[in-house]
């Protein structure tokens, strides 16, 4: 399993395949997803890219963090696990 990266500050029009193409320039990409709003289907302006190796992930952070994509500077960092929410704070579905 590779290393997952958080990518923030994405233009709302960015697709997963565009993200994969961008990160593919610096290393092997296992997966690339743009996170969308559950109700509207619109991009939330961030996503996750899984690189094949720790080295590829480090290269991606070094070369792409702060780069301009579609007029916006993106943030690339190691993804952190979501904080566990106490049961009473979880949104009701």
N, C-alpha and C positions, 0 to 999 in steps of 0.2 A: 504494500500500500504506500502511496506517495504522501506528499505533504500538502495539506489544504491551506489555501491563501484566501484572505478576505480582500475584496476589491471594492472600494467605496468611491463616491463622487462621480459615478458613471452618468453620462448623458442618458436621459430616459429612453432614447431610441436605440441604445446599444443592445445587441442580441447576444445570446450565448455563443453562437458561431463566430461573431466578431471578436468576442473575448478570447475564444480558443485560438483564433488566428493571431491575435496580438501576442498572447503568451507563448504561442508556438514559435515565435521568432527567437525566444531565449532558451527554450528547452522543450522536452516532451510533455504534452498536456494529457492527463488521464480523463478529466472532465471539466466542463465550464458551464456554469449556470448563472443567469441573471434572476434575481428574486423579484417576483411580481406580487402585486396586491391580490389577495384571495378573491375579493369581491369585484374589482374592476378589471383585473388582468393587466393593469399597467405596471411598468417597471417601478421598483422602489428606489432605484438609483444605486444599488449595490449588488454584488454577487460573490460567488466563490469559484475558485479555480483550483483543481487538484493537479499538482505537478508530479511527474513520475519519480523524482528523487529529491532528497534534501538539497543537493547541489543545484538542481534546476530551480527549486523554490528560492534559494538564496540569490541566484542570478536574477530571477524575476523581480524580487524585492529591490535589489540593487539597481537594476536597469530601468524598471518601470514605475517605481514609487515616485510620485510628483510629476510624472509625464502628463502632457496635455493630450486628452482624447476628446474629440468633438467640442473643443473650446472649454473643457473643464479639466482641472488637475486631479488626477486619480490618486487614491491612497491604496498602497499594496502592503499588506502585513500578514504575518502568520495568523491564521484563524484560531480563535479561542473557543473552547466549548461554551455553549450557552449556560448561563447561570440557572440553576434549578429554581423554579418558582415554588413557593409554598402552595399547597392545594387550594387554599381559599383565595389566592391571588390569580390563579389561572383563569383566563377568559372563558366565559361560558359559550358553548357552541350551539 
